[in-house]
Amino acid sequence: MVYSSHNSSKKTAMIKAGQILTSVLTDLKAEIKVGITTKELDQKAQDLIHHYGGQVSFNKVPGYHWATCMSVNEVIVHGVPSHYRLKENDMLKLDIGVYLNGYHIDYGDSFYLGTPPPAVSRFMDVGRATLKKVILLAKANTHIGLVSQTIEQSIQGAGYQVIYNLTGHAVGKELHEDPLIPQFLEGSIAKTPRFQAGNAYALEIIYSMKDSQIRHANNDGWSLRTKTGSTNCCFENTVFIEPDQSLVIVN
């Protein structure tokens, strides 16, 4: 496949955005400490994105006004930054993006405040390992269902639960684009869409110890929590698909 000028500029923008976000994360992770508010962390994230030459991605989603999602404890995704101060033994899920030259990238990580108990440490390790597995599977012309099946088998095979109605997705001119990348396989792999060269995809592992379902939290219209308050984590990265290789955008 010969890249069009569109694909080349898209790839260049996303790689540069990934470099920016890598620098942002290096600085921001050092600020994730007991006593800081999630709103303060969000402001630092916004300042760092601008400092390194990018634009905030998430505030381009209609109705969302922050640079990050900060989801604490039972809140699993889309947590709105607030005056909540992080405490010892909190689990923080950080979701963050950068927008550059017309394109978005998307990234997520989970942080335990303090030393996690062995059961929590294992739980987090399974999610990180699963993301690494599916990044290796995301290649041109591969069926997305193979990634979905691998997430389901890896997470549920370890005794945990994927969140059925939260998915990965394509990413580009919009933060969330089709096709979606479910965390479970429904039907046959052969009937699922294929990864396409020249496109980028946000691969997401969103799971909990016990819950497979979620509900709204905090009455803010955004935050989603596990149904029973089960411990949960999210790990995410953007992958740009080329004909002969896949590029992990945030390193």
C-alpha positions as CSV (number, residue, x, y, z in Angstrom):
1,M,0.0,0.0,0.0
2,V,1.2,3.5,-0.9
3,Y,0.2,6.1,1.7
4,S,-1.7,9.1,0.5
5,S,-0.6,12.5,1.7
6,H,-3.6,12.4,4.1
7,N,-2.4,9.2,5.8
8,S,1.1,10.6,6.0
9,S,0.1,13.8,7.7
10,K,-2.2,11.9,10.0
11,K,0.5,9.6,11.1
12,T,3.0,12.5,11.5
13,A,0.5,14.4,13.7
14,M,-0.3,11.4,15.8
15,I,3.3,10.4,16.4
16,K,4.1,14.0,17.4
17,A,1.0,14.1,19.7
18,G,2.3,10.9,21.3
19,Q,5.6,12.4,22.0
20,I,3.9,15.4,23.6
21,L,1.7,13.1,25.7
22,T,4.6,11.0,26.8
23,S,6.3,14.1,28.1
24,V,3.1,15.3,29.8
25,L,2.6,11.9,31.5
26,T,6.2,11.9,32.8
27,D,5.6,15.2,34.5
28,L,2.0,14.5,35.6
29,K,2.7,11.1,37.2
30,A,5.1,12.8,39.6
31,E,2.2,14.9,40.8
32,I,-0.2,12.0,41.6
33,K,0.2,12.0,45.4
34,V,-2.0,11.8,48.5
35,G,-3.5,15.3,49.2
36,I,-3.8,16.7,45.7
37,T,-7.2,17.2,44.2
38,T,-8.3,15.7,40.9
39,K,-9.1,19.2,39.7
40,E,-5.6,20.4,40.5
41,L,-4.2,17.4,38.6
42,D,-6.5,18.3,35.6
43,Q,-5.2,21.8,35.6
44,K,-1.6,20.6,35.6
45,A,-2.4,18.3,32.7
46,Q,-3.9,21.1,30.7
47,D,-0.9,23.4,31.4
48,L,1.6,20.6,30.5
49,I,-0.2,19.8,27.2
50,H,0.0,23.5,26.2
51,H,3.6,23.7,27.5
52,Y,4.7,20.9,25.3
53,G,3.0,22.3,22.2
54,G,-0.3,20.4,22.0
55,Q,-4.0,21.1,22.5
56,V,-6.4,19.5,24.9
57,S,-8.4,16.8,23.3
58,F,-11.1,16.0,25.7
59,N,-12.6,19.5,26.0
60,K,-13.5,19.2,22.3
61,V,-16.1,16.5,23.2
62,P,-19.4,18.4,23.3
63,G,-20.4,19.3,26.8
64,Y,-17.1,18.2,28.4
65,H,-14.9,21.0,29.7
66,W,-11.8,19.3,31.2
67,A,-8.4,18.1,29.9
68,T,-8.8,14.7,31.6
69,C,-11.1,12.2,33.1
70,M,-10.2,11.5,36.7
71,S,-12.1,8.4,38.0
72,V,-11.5,7.4,41.6
73,N,-12.3,4.1,43.3
74,E,-15.8,2.9,42.3
75,V,-15.9,5.4,39.5
76,I,-14.4,3.5,36.5
77,V,-14.5,6.0,33.6
78,H,-15.5,9.5,32.7
79,G,-14.9,10.9,36.2
80,V,-15.1,14.7,36.2
81,P,-12.2,16.4,37.9
82,S,-13.3,17.9,41.3
83,H,-12.2,19.1,44.7
84,Y,-11.8,15.5,45.9
85,R,-8.4,15.0,47.5
86,L,-6.6,11.8,46.8
87,K,-6.2,9.5,49.8
88,E,-4.0,6.6,50.7
89,N,-5.3,3.4,49.1
90,D,-7.3,5.2,46.5
91,M,-7.4,3.8,42.9
92,L,-7.1,6.6,40.3
93,K,-8.0,6.0,36.7
94,L,-6.5,8.7,34.4
95,D,-7.8,9.2,30.9
96,I,-6.1,11.8,28.8
97,G,-5.8,12.9,25.2
98,V,-3.9,15.3,23.0
99,Y,-5.1,17.1,19.8
100,L,-2.6,18.1,17.2
101,N,-2.9,19.3,13.6
102,G,-6.5,18.1,13.4
103,Y,-6.1,14.7,15.0
104,H,-6.8,13.2,18.5
105,I,-4.9,10.5,20.4
106,D,-6.3,8.8,23.5
107,Y,-4.5,7.1,26.5
108,G,-5.4,5.7,29.9
109,D,-3.7,4.4,33.0
110,S,-4.5,3.4,36.6
111,F,-2.6,4.3,39.7
112,Y,-2.9,3.0,43.3
113,L,-2.0,5.5,46.0
114,G,0.4,3.7,48.2
115,T,1.5,0.0,48.1
116,P,-1.3,-2.2,46.7
117,P,-2.2,-5.4,48.5
118,P,-1.1,-8.5,46.6
119,A,-4.6,-9.2,45.2
120,V,-4.8,-5.7,43.8
121,S,-1.3,-5.8,42.4
122,R,-2.2,-9.0,40.5
123,F,-5.4,-7.5,39.4
124,M,-3.6,-4.5,37.9
125,D,-0.9,-6.6,36.3
126,V,-3.5,-8.7,34.4
127,G,-4.9,-5.5,32.8
128,R,-1.5,-4.2,31.8
129,A,-0.5,-7.6,30.3
130,T,-3.8,-7.8,28.4
131,L,-3.3,-4.4,26.8
132,K,0.2,-5.5,25.7
133,K,-1.3,-8.7,24.2
134,V,-3.9,-6.9,22.1
135,I,-1.5,-4.2,20.9
136,L,0.5,-7.0,19.3
137,L,-2.7,-8.3,17.6
138,A,-3.8,-5.0,16.1
139,K,-2.4,-5.3,12.6
140,A,-3.7,-4.4,9.1
141,N,-6.5,-6.7,7.9
142,T,-6.8,-8.5,11.3
143,H,-10.4,-8.9,12.5
144,I,-11.2,-6.7,15.5
145,G,-13.0,-9.7,17.0
146,L,-9.6,-11.3,17.7
147,V,-8.8,-8.4,20.0
148,S,-12.3,-8.6,21.6
149,Q,-11.9,-12.4,22.2
150,T,-8.4,-12.0,23.7
151,I,-9.5,-9.3,26.1
152,E,-12.5,-11.4,27.3
153,Q,-10.4,-14.6,27.6
154,S,-7.5,-12.8,29.4
155,I,-9.5,-10.8,31.9
156,Q,-12.2,-13.4,32.6
157,G,-9.8,-16.3,32.5
158,A,-8.0,-14.5,35.4
159,G,-11.2,-14.4,37.4
160,Y,-12.2,-10.8,36.7
161,Q,-15.0,-9.2,34.7
162,V,-14.8,-7.0,31.6
163,I,-17.3,-4.2,31.5
164,Y,-19.6,-5.2,28.6
165,N,-20.9,-1.8,27.5
166,L,-17.6,0.0,27.5
167,T,-15.4,-0.4,24.4
168,G,-12.3,0.7,22.6
169,H,-12.8,2.6,19.3
170,A,-11.1,4.2,16.3
171,V,-9.6,7.6,16.8
172,G,-8.7,10.3,14.4
173,K,-10.4,13.6,13.5
174,E,-12.8,12.8,16.2
175,L,-11.9,11.4,19.6
176,H,-14.4,8.6,19.3
177,E,-14.9,7.1,15.8
178,D,-16.3,3.8,14.4
179,P,-15.7,1.0,14.6
180,L,-16.0,0.2,18.2
181,I,-13.8,-2.5,19.8
182,P,-15.9,-4.5,22.3
183,Q,-14.2,-6.3,25.1
184,F,-16.0,-9.6,24.4
185,L,-16.7,-11.6,21.3
186,E,-20.3,-11.9,20.1
187,G,-20.7,-14.1,17.1
188,S,-17.8,-15.1,14.9
189,I,-14.5,-13.3,14.5
190,A,-14.8,-13.5,10.7
191,K,-17.9,-11.3,10.8
192,T,-16.2,-8.5,12.8
193,P,-14.6,-5.4,11.0
194,R,-10.9,-5.5,10.2
195,F,-8.2,-3.1,11.3
196,Q,-7.4,-0.8,8.4
197,A,-4.0,0.5,7.4
198,G,-3.9,4.3,7.7
199,N,-6.3,4.4,10.7
200,A,-5.6,4.6,14.4
201,Y,-7.4,2.8,17.2
202,A,-7.7,3.3,21.0
203,L,-7.4,-0.1,22.5
204,E,-9.0,-0.2,26.0
205,I,-9.0,-2.7,28.8
206,I,-11.8,-1.7,31.2
207,Y,-12.6,-4.3,33.9
208,S,-13.3,-4.9,37.5
209,M,-12.9,-7.6,40.1
210,K,-16.5,-8.6,40.3
211,D,-18.8,-6.3,38.2
212,S,-19.6,-6.6,34.5
213,Q,-22.2,-3.8,34.6
214,I,-22.0,0.0,35.3
215,R,-24.3,2.8,36.3
216,H,-24.1,6.6,36.5
217,A,-22.5,8.1,39.6
218,N,-22.3,11.6,41.2
219,N,-25.2,13.1,39.2
220,D,-22.7,14.9,37.0
221,G,-23.9,13.3,33.7
222,W,-20.5,11.8,33.0
223,S,-19.1,9.6,35.8
224,L,-19.8,5.9,35.5
225,R,-19.2,3.5,38.4
226,T,-19.2,-0.2,38.9
227,K,-22.6,-1.4,40.0
228,T,-21.5,-2.8,43.4
229,G,-18.5,-0.6,43.9
230,S,-16.1,-3.3,42.8
231,T,-12.4,-2.4,42.4
232,N,-11.7,-1.6,38.8
233,C,-9.0,-0.4,36.4
234,C,-8.5,1.0,32.9
235,F,-5.5,0.7,30.6
236,E,-5.5,2.3,27.1
237,N,-3.2,3.3,24.3
238,T,-3.6,4.4,20.7
239,V,-2.1,2.3,17.9
240,F,-1.6,3.6,14.4
241,I,-1.9,0.8,11.8
242,E,0.5,0.7,8.8
243,P,0.5,-1.9,6.1
244,D,3.4,-3.8,7.5
245,Q,3.5,-2.7,11.2
246,S,1.6,-1.1,14.0
247,L,2.9,2.0,15.9
248,V,2.2,2.4,19.6
249,I,1.6,6.1,19.9
250,V,2.4,6.7,23.6
251,N,5.6,5.1,24.9
